[in-house]
Amino acid sequence: MTLSEYQATWKKRPEKHAALPTDLKKHVLRTPQVRVQVEDDRTGMDTETLKRAFLDNLYYIQAKDLQNATPYDLYMALSWTVRDRLLQRWIHTQETYLKQDVRSVCYFSAEYLPGRQLGNALVNVGLYEPARTFLRELGFELVDLMEQENEPGLGNGGLGRLAACFMDSLATLGVPAIGYGIRYEFGIFAQTIQGGWQFEQPDRWLRYGNPWEIPRPEYLVEVKFGGHTEAYTDPQGRYRVSWVHERSVLGTPYDTPVPGYRTNTVNTLRLWSARATEDFDFQVFNSGDFARAVAGKTYSENITKVLYPNDNTYQGKELRLEQQYFFVSCSLQDILRRYWDHHVDLDSFTDKVTIQINDTHPAIGIAELMRLLVDEYLIEWDRAWQITQKVFAYTNHTLLSEALERWPVSLFGRLLPRHLEIIYEINERFLHLARSRFGNDEARIARLSLIQEGSEKYVRMANLACVGSHAINGVAKLHTELLEQDVLADFYALTPEKFSNKTNGVTPRRFVLLSNPKLALLYTERLGQEWIRDLALLRKLEDHLHDADFRASWKQIKADNKHDLAEYILHFNGIEVAPDSLFDIQVKRVHEYKRQLLMLLYVITLYHRLKQNPAMALQPRTFIFAGKAAPGYTMAKLIIKCIHSVAAIINADPDVGGRLKVVFLANFNVSLAQRIYPAADLSEQISTAGKEASGTGNMKFAMGGALTIGTLDGANIEIREQVGPENFFLFGLTAQQVYALKARGYHPNDYYQTNTELRSVIDLVASGHFSPGRPDLFRPLVDALMARDEYLLFADYQVYLDCQQQVDAAFADSERWTTMSILNAVRMGYFSSDRSMGEYCRDIWKTGPVAVELNG
């Protein structure tokens, strides 16, 4: 393929930034460069040096020239070029931390969703415009190369995206930090839609290599599994335990740089990959059993093969527990190694290390640190426990009981026998303390116990996290209140001083600057660039609320973003949508509590009304859904099928006349999200009150000027407080009302019988109208709603419809809608992850920024 031929192939698909305004470079993407002194210009920042480095990397690393390079080769060469310019800052950052013996934040998360890294690195380092310039001189567009990047799908959704936001903010704030996690060979599955059904394909994000990571085999660690324990008495007459393990796995760290914005700080994301202690059994191979010769390697490396194996089976549960233990053991051994390299005792360990566990997945780290301290370093139990509690802090991310992890004691003991002993010892001491406080309240003692009793016993990981941490936080005001009053009420009663709220935030670098460059340009023209590091400065734009030019620019930017998304939908879905229609969007993980089905019932309601009265007045709407269902979650997958089936009927019905369109965008990820958020008019945040911990999509939508229709759930409450109740479409039961309704007995059939429109809609679905030839296809959805309606869709149905009428009226008034849109966006400063990280640093980690100076 010639250069001109493959350049032509890039133009066959719509690109989000294909029409970036020329002046963007002067205002947003040409960030001030931090001066780097080097002996030569090997990593110079000027355009000519960048071009030469790019061509060198293409030739000497990719072994290609411009005439035979593929688009991916060019992406790789550019990524090497950018990474080279991070290395000096990265090395100096680590040297500074070492020299100053700083207190480091160690962030433990089983998930990270960083998104594509090239654009973020270019912006943070100040190279976006120079790269764009030299590539155009060579006949290429930067946005085309950026589209080649395979996104690391190392998480399911909000949890992993939040972790990546936090890492970005810590680097931008200059806080010493290292993220620890798992280098999944296959990330979250690639979602394809066939006949309206979700199918999962392997996410081969490492297929062509990853230019952003550096392997560190010199820091290899061993992780043990299985076996048994043996008690003994040491020479000093003290009781000791030895773990005689059955097998072991090696962990290799891969480091990825995390650059801060306008700072010399480059922190590290360290992800662990599993490998066998012995890759190949030569004697077995020579005997002719070729498969068994590499069986050990295959078995060991399965640990980091795929993100969250399906745990519906015993083998899946075992592998998931192995994953969690593997990464925390690797990480704790690494933390201790780095500490012992520069200290002779553990006296200052708690002053130099703080570990934040992101949900319960890393909670086994509490038992592992105790094992390392007591068994490996021979520290007395009480001192080891004091150290452990001082370094660990726990963020809870869920109010759903099924998401509070627990492991069968039988499985736990077989895989981690020594840890089970340690957990029993922790539990015995803890319950003694609890009884001293609560007396003979055995019901409460049973709830506090780390072990859930019953016909089968379980280890409760959330309880372990609470007992072994010095701080426990929720991620939104309501979430924290519900943790204190309900989910973790007994722990709050025992140690209320541990609890605090730290409302989530997202990084404005990715979710405004990169995702919405035209809006970012407008901000920069009015405010300068400081808003990128201090999002609260956007409040100053309220002074321009009635400025005709500002309002006209705002409307044009939104129109352009909607046009871009409409082109994407036409290209990938083959559906033509009107950019001037109301883009009503819900994109997030598909789960019954998030109530995609409630939004779909509204779609069907509008359709039913139009069928009854084709001439009815209605603001044209484009309903957009996106999200993945867990592979084993049958009901969520049926909801996806139902969305597609409803779309097929409505989009083709001449009575609708194009006034309603329904679209499902496949394979939702960070890159697709960056296309969607800026184009949204209405953000659907409609979870059952008391079920969503926080949400971060609600923040990203609002930052792009979308208005929210939502319940008083998660961070919706605080968003409404910030943007003003008059700029938020509120409906639905409160969390307290939900609890009260369920307590006195909820009967969905009562709503079905008394609400004529609801009954008509449910009957339409039940009749098979949307599933011709398969009338019972959606019967499980109808039966679940009629029998129990776990998430109270029927109870909130009418008030949701009434609220949507308010949306319709507001959208009809273009000037009113623009005012509300502007106020939603410019009042979102509180929801920057920079603010979140500042609060963690101040209140939990007791740490702050460290200046990194560069020299030759």
VENVENZI-V394309 format. One record per residue. N is the residue number from 1. RES is the residue in one small letter. OMEGA is omega in degrees with one decimal (* if undefined). Layout:
# VENVENZI-V394309
N_RES_OMEGA ; N_RES_OMEGA
This chain:
# VENVENZI-V394309
1_m_180.0 ; 2_t_179.3 ; 3_l_-177.5 ; 4_s_-179.6 ; 5_e_-177.4 ; 6_y_171.3 ; 7_q_-179.1 ; 8_a_-179.1 ; 9_t_-179.7 ; 10_w_-173.5 ; 11_k_-178.3 ; 12_k_179.3 ; 13_r_179.8 ; 14_p_178.0 ; 15_e_-172.6 ; 16_k_-172.9 ; 17_h_-173.4 ; 18_a_-176.3 ; 19_a_178.5 ; 20_l_178.4 ; 21_p_-177.1 ; 22_t_-175.5 ; 23_d_-179.1 ; 24_l_-177.6 ; 25_k_-175.4 ; 26_k_-171.0 ; 27_h_-171.3 ; 28_v_-166.3 ; 29_l_173.7 ; 30_r_-175.3 ; 31_t_178.2 ; 32_p_-177.4 ; 33_q_174.7 ; 34_v_-175.0 ; 35_r_179.3 ; 36_v_179.0 ; 37_q_177.6 ; 38_v_-176.7 ; 39_e_176.1 ; 40_d_-176.8 ; 41_d_179.9 ; 42_r_178.1 ; 43_t_177.7 ; 44_g_-173.3 ; 45_m_-178.7 ; 46_d_-172.6 ; 47_t_-176.7 ; 48_e_178.6 ; 49_t_177.0 ; 50_l_-179.7 ; 51_k_-179.2 ; 52_r_179.1 ; 53_a_178.1 ; 54_f_-179.5 ; 55_l_177.2 ; 56_d_-179.5 ; 57_n_176.6 ; 58_l_-175.1 ; 59_y_-171.3 ; 60_y_178.0 ; 61_i_179.9 ; 62_q_-178.6 ; 63_a_179.1 ; 64_k_166.9 ; 65_d_-174.0 ; 66_l_-175.5 ; 67_q_-178.6 ; 68_n_179.0 ; 69_a_173.1 ; 70_t_175.1 ; 71_p_-179.8 ; 72_y_174.9 ; 73_d_-179.0 ; 74_l_175.3 ; 75_y_-178.8 ; 76_m_-179.7 ; 77_a_178.5 ; 78_l_179.9 ; 79_s_175.1 ; 80_w_-177.8 ; 81_t_179.9 ; 82_v_-179.1 ; 83_r_177.8 ; 84_d_-177.1 ; 85_r_172.2 ; 86_l_-168.0 ; 87_l_-178.9 ; 88_q_177.8 ; 89_r_-179.2 ; 90_w_-179.7 ; 91_i_179.9 ; 92_h_177.2 ; 93_t_-179.0 ; 94_q_177.8 ; 95_e_178.6 ; 96_t_179.1 ; 97_y_-178.8 ; 98_l_-177.1 ; 99_k_-177.4 ; 100_q_178.8 ; 101_d_-171.0 ; 102_v_170.6 ; 103_r_-174.5 ; 104_s_171.7 ; 105_v_176.7 ; 106_c_-173.8 ; 107_y_-177.8 ; 108_f_179.2 ; 109_s_176.5 ; 110_a_-178.2 ; 111_e_168.5 ; 112_y_174.9 ; 113_l_-175.3 ; 114_p_-172.6 ; 115_g_177.1 ; 116_r_-170.1 ; 117_q_-175.7 ; 118_l_-178.3 ; 119_g_179.9 ; 120_n_179.8 ; 121_a_178.8 ; 122_l_-179.7 ; 123_v_-175.2 ; 124_n_-179.2 ; 125_v_179.5 ; 126_g_-174.9 ; 127_l_-175.5 ; 128_y_-177.0 ; 129_e_175.9 ; 130_p_179.3 ; 131_a_179.5 ; 132_r_-177.3 ; 133_t_-175.4 ; 134_f_177.9 ; 135_l_177.3 ; 136_r_176.6 ; 137_e_179.5 ; 138_l_177.0 ; 139_g_-178.1 ; 140_f_173.9 ; 141_e_-179.7 ; 142_l_-176.5 ; 143_v_177.8 ; 144_d_178.3 ; 145_l_179.3 ; 146_m_-180.0 ; 147_e_-178.6 ; 148_q_-172.7 ; 149_e_172.8 ; 150_n_-176.2 ; 151_e_176.6 ; 152_p_-178.5 ; 153_g_-172.2 ; 154_l_179.0 ; 155_g_-178.8 ; 156_n_-175.0 ; 157_g_-170.7 ; 158_g_-178.0 ; 159_l_-179.2 ; 160_g_178.4 ; 161_r_178.5 ; 162_l_179.7 ; 163_a_179.2 ; 164_a_176.0 ; 165_c_-178.7 ; 166_f_178.7 ; 167_m_177.4 ; 168_d_-178.1 ; 169_s_178.4 ; 170_l_177.9 ; 171_a_179.9 ; 172_t_177.7 ; 173_l_179.6 ; 174_g_-178.1 ; 175_v_177.3 ; 176_p_-176.3 ; 177_a_172.8 ; 178_i_177.4 ; 179_g_177.6 ; 180_y_179.1 ; 181_g_-174.9 ; 182_i_175.8 ; 183_r_179.4 ; 184_y_177.4 ; 185_e_174.9 ; 186_f_-178.3 ; 187_g_178.2 ; 188_i_-172.2 ; 189_f_170.0 ; 190_a_-176.6 ; 191_q_170.5 ; 192_t_179.8 ; 193_i_178.0 ; 194_q_-177.9 ; 195_g_-179.5 ; 196_g_-179.4 ; 197_w_173.8 ; 198_q_169.8 ; 199_f_-177.0 ; 200_e_175.3 ; 201_q_179.0 ; 202_p_177.4 ; 203_d_-175.0 ; 204_r_-174.5 ; 205_w_-179.9 ; 206_l_-172.9 ; 207_r_-176.8 ; 208_y_179.8 ; 209_g_-178.2 ; 210_n_-175.9 ; 211_p_-173.3 ; 212_w_-175.3 ; 213_e_175.4 ; 214_i_178.0 ; 215_p_179.7 ; 216_r_-177.0 ; 217_p_179.5 ; 218_e_179.1 ; 219_y_178.6 ; 220_l_176.7 ; 221_v_178.7 ; 222_e_178.7 ; 223_v_-173.6 ; 224_k_177.8 ; 225_f_169.8 ; 226_g_178.0 ; 227_g_-178.0 ; 228_h_179.1 ; 229_t_177.5 ; 230_e_178.6 ; 231_a_177.5 ; 232_y_176.4 ; 233_t_-177.8 ; 234_d_-177.3 ; 235_p_178.5 ; 236_q_177.5 ; 237_g_-178.0 ; 238_r_179.4 ; 239_y_179.2 ; 240_r_177.8 ; 241_v_176.2 ; 242_s_177.6 ; 243_w_176.7 ; 244_v_-171.6 ; 245_h_-179.5 ; 246_e_-178.5 ; 247_r_178.0 ; 248_s_-178.9 ; 249_v_178.4 ; 250_l_176.9 ; 251_g_177.2 ; 252_t_179.1 ; 253_p_172.1 ; 254_y_-174.8 ; 255_d_175.9 ; 256_t_178.7 ; 257_p_176.9 ; 258_v_-175.9 ; 259_p_172.2 ; 260_g_179.7 ; 261_y_-179.4 ; 262_r_178.9 ; 263_t_175.6 ; 264_n_-175.1 ; 265_t_169.7 ; 266_v_178.9 ; 267_n_-172.1 ; 268_t_166.3 ; 269_l_-176.3 ; 270_r_-178.3 ; 271_l_-173.4 ; 272_w_176.8 ; 273_s_-177.1 ; 274_a_172.0 ; 275_r_-176.9 ; 276_a_174.5 ; 277_t_174.9 ; 278_e_-176.5 ; 279_d_-166.1 ; 280_f_178.0 ; 281_d_-172.4 ; 282_f_-178.3 ; 283_q_177.2 ; 284_v_178.6 ; 285_f_-178.9 ; 286_n_178.7 ; 287_s_178.1 ; 288_g_179.5 ; 289_d_-170.8 ; 290_f_-178.9 ; 291_a_-178.8 ; 292_r_-179.2 ; 293_a_179.4 ; 294_v_-177.1 ; 295_a_-179.8 ; 296_g_178.8 ; 297_k_-179.6 ; 298_t_-177.9 ; 299_y_-177.7 ; 300_s_-174.2 ; 301_e_174.0 ; 302_n_-175.6 ; 303_i_-179.8 ; 304_t_-176.9 ; 305_k_-171.6 ; 306_v_177.2 ; 307_l_173.0 ; 308_y_174.8 ; 309_p_178.4 ; 310_n_-176.2 ; 311_d_174.4 ; 312_n_179.7 ; 313_t_177.8 ; 314_y_-178.7 ; 315_q_178.3 ; 316_g_177.3 ; 317_k_-179.1 ; 318_e_-178.9 ; 319_l_179.7 ; 320_r_177.1 ; 321_l_176.2 ; 322_e_178.1 ; 323_q_-175.2 ; 324_q_179.8 ; 325_y_-178.9 ; 326_f_-173.8 ; 327_f_178.8 ; 328_v_177.1 ; 329_s_176.2 ; 330_c_-174.4 ; 331_s_179.6 ; 332_l_175.4 ; 333_q_179.5 ; 334_d_178.3 ; 335_i_-179.6 ; 336_l_177.2 ; 337_r_-179.0 ; 338_r_178.6 ; 339_y_-177.2 ; 340_w_177.3 ; 341_d_-172.9 ; 342_h_178.6 ; 343_h_-176.2 ; 344_v_177.1 ; 345_d_-176.5 ; 346_l_-174.3 ; 347_d_-176.6 ; 348_s_-175.7 ; 349_f_-177.9 ; 350_t_175.2 ; 351_d_-174.1 ; 352_k_-173.8 ; 353_v_167.8 ; 354_t_-174.3 ; 355_i_176.7 ; 356_q_178.0 ; 357_i_-174.7 ; 358_n_-173.5 ; 359_d_-170.7 ; 360_t_-176.1 ; 361_h_178.5 ; 362_p_-172.9 ; 363_a_176.9 ; 364_i_177.2 ; 365_g_178.6 ; 366_i_177.3 ; 367_a_-179.2 ; 368_e_178.0 ; 369_l_175.5 ; 370_m_179.4 ; 371_r_-179.0 ; 372_l_-177.5 ; 373_l_-174.5 ; 374_v_-174.0 ; 375_d_-175.6 ; 376_e_-177.2 ; 377_y_172.7 ; 378_l_176.5 ; 379_i_177.8 ; 380_e_-173.0 ; 381_w_-174.6 ; 382_d_179.1 ; 383_r_178.8 ; 384_a_-179.9 ; 385_w_177.0 ; 386_q_178.3 ; 387_i_-176.6 ; 388_t_-179.2 ; 389_q_-178.2 ; 390_k_-175.9 ; 391_v_-175.2 ; 392_f_170.2 ; 393_a_-169.2 ; 394_y_171.3 ; 395_t_175.2 ; 396_n_-176.9 ; 397_h_-174.4 ; 398_t_170.8 ; 399_l_-178.6 ; 400_l_-176.2 ; 401_s_-178.5 ; 402_e_179.8 ; 403_a_174.6 ; 404_l_-168.5 ; 405_e_171.3 ; 406_r_-176.9 ; 407_w_175.2 ; 408_p_-179.9 ; 409_v_-179.9 ; 410_s_177.8 ; 411_l_-177.7 ; 412_f_-177.5 ; 413_g_178.7 ; 414_r_-176.9 ; 415_l_-174.4 ; 416_l_-174.1 ; 417_p_-178.8 ; 418_r_-179.9 ; 419_h_177.0 ; 420_l_175.9 ; 421_e_-179.6 ; 422_i_179.4 ; 423_i_176.5 ; 424_y_178.8 ; 425_e_176.1 ; 426_i_-176.2 ; 427_n_-179.6 ; 428_e_-179.9 ; 429_r_-179.2 ; 430_f_-178.9 ; 431_l_173.4 ; 432_h_176.7 ; 433_l_-178.1 ; 434_a_179.7 ; 435_r_178.3 ; 436_s_179.8 ; 437_r_-171.9 ; 438_f_177.4 ; 439_g_-175.0 ; 440_n_176.5 ; 441_d_-172.2 ; 442_e_177.1 ; 443_a_178.3 ; 444_r_178.6 ; 445_i_179.2 ; 446_a_179.0 ; 447_r_-179.9 ; 448_l_-173.1 ; 449_s_175.0 ; 450_l_179.6 ; 451_i_174.9 ; 452_q_-177.5 ; 453_e_179.2 ; 454_g_179.5 ; 455_s_169.4 ; 456_e_-178.3 ; 457_k_-179.7 ; 458_y_170.5 ; 459_v_-178.3 ; 460_r_-174.0 ; 461_m_177.8 ; 462_a_177.8 ; 463_n_177.2 ; 464_l_179.8 ; 465_a_-179.4 ; 466_c_-176.8 ; 467_v_-173.4 ; 468_g_-178.0 ; 469_s_176.7 ; 470_h_-179.2 ; 471_a_178.8 ; 472_i_179.8 ; 473_n_168.2 ; 474_g_-170.2 ; 475_v_170.8 ; 476_a_-174.4 ; 477_k_179.9 ; 478_l_-179.8 ; 479_h_-179.8 ; 480_t_178.0 ; 481_e_-179.4 ; 482_l_173.3 ; 483_l_-177.3 ; 484_e_-175.0 ; 485_q_-171.1 ; 486_d_-168.5 ; 487_v_-179.0 ; 488_l_-173.4 ; 489_a_-178.3 ; 490_d_177.2 ; 491_f_177.5 ; 492_y_178.8 ; 493_a_-177.7 ; 494_l_-176.4 ; 495_t_-177.7 ; 496_p_-178.2 ; 497_e_179.2 ; 498_k_-167.3 ; 499_f_171.6 ; 500_s_176.8 ; 501_n_174.1 ; 502_k_-177.7 ; 503_t_-178.2 ; 504_n_173.2 ; 505_g_179.0 ; 506_v_-176.0 ; 507_t_177.7 ; 508_p_177.8 ; 509_r_-178.6 ; 510_r_-167.8 ; 511_f_165.4 ; 512_v_-173.0 ; 513_l_-179.4 ; 514_l_-174.9 ; 515_s_-170.5 ; 516_n_-170.8 ; 517_p_179.9 ; 518_k_175.8 ; 519_l_177.4 ; 520_a_177.9 ; 521_l_178.0 ; 522_l_177.4 ; 523_y_-175.7 ; 524_t_177.3 ; 525_e_-176.5 ; 526_r_-170.7 ; 527_l_-166.3 ; 528_g_-172.5 ; 529_q_-174.0 ; 530_e_179.6 ; 531_w_-176.5 ; 532_i_176.5 ; 533_r_-179.8 ; 534_d_-172.1 ; 535_l_178.8 ; 536_a_179.1 ; 537_l_179.4 ; 538_l_179.1 ; 539_r_179.9 ; 540_k_-178.5 ; 541_l_173.8 ; 542_e_176.3 ; 543_d_-178.8 ; 544_h_-172.7 ; 545_l_-177.1 ; 546_h_176.4 ; 547_d_-174.6 ; 548_a_-179.2 ; 549_d_179.4 ; 550_f_-178.9 ; 551_r_178.7 ; 552_a_177.9 ; 553_s_-179.6 ; 554_w_-179.1 ; 555_k_-179.5 ; 556_q_178.4 ; 557_i_178.6 ; 558_k_179.4 ; 559_a_179.1 ; 560_d_-180.0 ; 561_n_178.2 ; 562_k_177.6 ; 563_h_178.7 ; 564_d_-179.7 ; 565_l_177.5 ; 566_a_177.2 ; 567_e_177.9 ; 568_y_-179.3 ; 569_i_179.1 ; 570_l_-176.6 ; 571_h_-172.1 ; 572_f_-179.2 ; 573_n_-178.4 ; 574_g_-179.1 ; 575_i_178.4 ; 576_e_179.1 ; 577_v_-178.3 ; 578_a_-179.4 ; 579_p_179.7 ; 580_d_174.1 ; 581_s_178.4 ; 582_l_178.4 ; 583_f_-175.5 ; 584_d_-163.1 ; 585_i_168.0 ; 586_q_178.7 ; 587_v_-179.8 ; 588_k_176.4 ; 589_r_-178.6 ; 590_v_-179.4 ; 591_h_-176.4 ; 592_e_-177.2 ; 593_y_177.4 ; 594_k_167.2 ; 595_r_167.4 ; 596_q_-177.5 ; 597_l_176.6 ; 598_l_177.2 ; 599_m_179.4 ; 600_l_175.8 ; 601_l_176.5 ; 602_y_177.3 ; 603_v_-179.3 ; 604_i_177.6 ; 605_t_178.2 ; 606_l_178.8 ; 607_y_179.7 ; 608_h_178.1 ; 609_r_179.7 ; 610_l_178.3 ; 611_k_178.6 ; 612_q_-176.6 ; 613_n_-176.5 ; 614_p_-177.3 ; 615_a_-176.1 ; 616_m_178.1 ; 617_a_-176.7 ; 618_l_172.2 ; 619_q_179.8 ; 620_p_-177.6 ; 621_r_168.9 ; 622_t_179.5 ; 623_f_-176.4 ; 624_i_176.0 ; 625_f_169.7 ; 626_a_178.2 ; 627_g_179.8 ; 628_k_173.0 ; 629_a_176.5 ; 630_a_-174.9 ; 631_p_-178.8 ; 632_g_-174.7 ; 633_y_-172.1 ; 634_t_-176.1 ; 635_m_179.0 ; 636_a_179.0 ; 637_k_176.7 ; 638_l_175.9 ; 639_i_177.4 ; 640_i_177.8 ; 641_k_-178.9 ; 642_c_177.2 ; 643_i_-178.9 ; 644_h_-178.5 ; 645_s_176.2 ; 646_v_179.4 ; 647_a_-177.7 ; 648_a_-179.7 ; 649_i_-174.3 ; 650_i_-175.5 ; 651_n_-177.4 ; 652_a_-173.9 ; 653_d_-178.5 ; 654_p_177.6 ; 655_d_179.1 ; 656_v_175.3 ; 657_g_178.3 ; 658_g_-179.3 ; 659_r_172.8 ; 660_l_171.4 ; 661_k_179.5 ; 662_v_-174.8 ; 663_v_170.4 ; 664_f_-179.9 ; 665_l_-173.2 ; 666_a_172.1 ; 667_n_179.1 ; 668_f_177.3 ; 669_n_-176.0 ; 670_v_-177.6 ; 671_s_177.8 ; 672_l_178.1 ; 673_a_-179.9 ; 674_q_173.7 ; 675_r_-170.4 ; 676_i_-172.6 ; 677_y_-177.4 ; 678_p_-175.1 ; 679_a_-172.7 ; 680_a_167.7 ; 681_d_-176.2 ; 682_l_-179.3 ; 683_s_-178.5 ; 684_e_178.9 ; 685_q_-160.9 ; 686_i_178.9 ; 687_s_175.5 ; 688_t_-176.5 ; 689_a_-179.6 ; 690_g_-178.1 ; 691_k_-178.8 ; 692_e_-179.7 ; 693_a_-178.7 ; 694_s_-167.9 ; 695_g_171.0 ; 696_t_173.8 ; 697_g_177.9 ; 698_n_179.1 ; 699_m_-177.5 ; 700_k_175.9 ; 701_f_-176.0 ; 702_a_177.4 ; 703_m_177.6 ; 704_g_176.7 ; 705_g_175.4 ; 706_a_172.5 ; 707_l_-175.9 ; 708_t_163.4 ; 709_i_-172.0 ; 710_g_175.1 ; 711_t_174.6 ; 712_l_-175.5 ; 713_d_176.4 ; 714_g_-178.6 ; 715_a_174.5 ; 716_n_-176.9 ; 717_i_-178.2 ; 718_e_174.8 ; 719_i_179.2 ; 720_r_177.7 ; 721_e_-176.6 ; 722_q_-174.2 ; 723_v_-178.5 ; 724_g_-178.5 ; 725_p_-178.1 ; 726_e_-179.6 ; 727_n_-177.4 ; 728_f_-179.9 ; 729_f_-173.8 ; 730_l_173.6 ; 731_f_165.3 ; 732_g_177.3 ; 733_l_171.8 ; 734_t_178.6 ; 735_a_-179.9 ; 736_q_178.9 ; 737_q_176.6 ; 738_v_-179.7 ; 739_y_-177.2 ; 740_a_-179.2 ; 741_l_180.0 ; 742_k_-178.5 ; 743_a_-178.1 ; 744_r_177.0 ; 745_g_-179.3 ; 746_y_-177.7 ; 747_h_-176.7 ; 748_p_-178.9 ; 749_n_178.4 ; 750_d_179.4 ; 751_y_-179.9 ; 752_y_-176.6 ; 753_q_-173.8 ; 754_t_-179.4 ; 755_n_-174.4 ; 756_t_-177.0 ; 757_e_177.0 ; 758_l_-180.0 ; 759_r_179.9 ; 760_s_-179.4 ; 761_v_179.6 ; 762_i_179.1 ; 763_d_178.9 ; 764_l_178.0 ; 765_v_-176.9 ; 766_a_-176.8 ; 767_s_-177.0 ; 768_g_-179.6 ; 769_h_-177.6 ; 770_f_178.7 ; 771_s_-177.6 ; 772_p_-179.6 ; 773_g_179.4 ; 774_r_-172.5 ; 775_p_-177.9 ; 776_d_-174.1 ; 777_l_-175.4 ; 778_f_177.1 ; 779_r_178.1 ; 780_p_177.9 ; 781_l_-179.6 ; 782_v_-178.8 ; 783_d_179.8 ; 784_a_178.5 ; 785_l_-176.6 ; 786_m_-175.2 ; 787_a_-174.5 ; 788_r_-179.1 ; 789_d_-172.8 ; 790_e_-173.7 ; 791_y_167.1 ; 792_l_176.2 ; 793_l_-178.9 ; 794_f_-177.7 ; 795_a_-178.2 ; 796_d_-172.7 ; 797_y_-173.1 ; 798_q_-179.9 ; 799_v_175.1 ; 800_y_177.5 ; 801_l_179.9 ; 802_d_179.7 ; 803_c_177.7 ; 804_q_173.6 ; 805_q_176.1 ; 806_q_176.7 ; 807_v_-178.3 ; 808_d_-178.6 ; 809_a_-179.8 ; 810_a_-178.4 ; 811_f_178.1 ; 812_a_178.4 ; 813_d_-172.3 ; 814_s_-177.4 ; 815_e_177.6 ; 816_r_-179.1 ; 817_w_179.7 ; 818_t_177.8 ; 819_t_179.7 ; 820_m_179.5 ; 821_s_-179.8 ; 822_i_-177.2 ; 823_l_175.8 ; 824_n_-175.4 ; 825_a_-172.0 ; 826_v_176.8 ; 827_r_-176.2 ; 828_m_-176.6 ; 829_g_-178.6 ; 830_y_-172.4 ; 831_f_169.0 ; 832_s_177.1 ; 833_s_173.9 ; 834_d_176.6 ; 835_r_179.4 ; 836_s_-177.3 ; 837_m_176.1 ; 838_g_179.4 ; 839_e_175.6 ; 840_y_-178.6 ; 841_c_-176.8 ; 842_r_-168.1 ; 843_d_-174.1 ; 844_i_-172.3 ; 845_w_-179.9 ; 846_k_-179.3 ; 847_t_-178.2 ; 848_g_-175.9 ; 849_p_174.9 ; 850_v_-177.8 ; 851_a_176.8 ; 852_v_179.0 ; 853_e_178.5 ; 854_l_175.1 ; 855_n_-176.4 ; 856_g_*
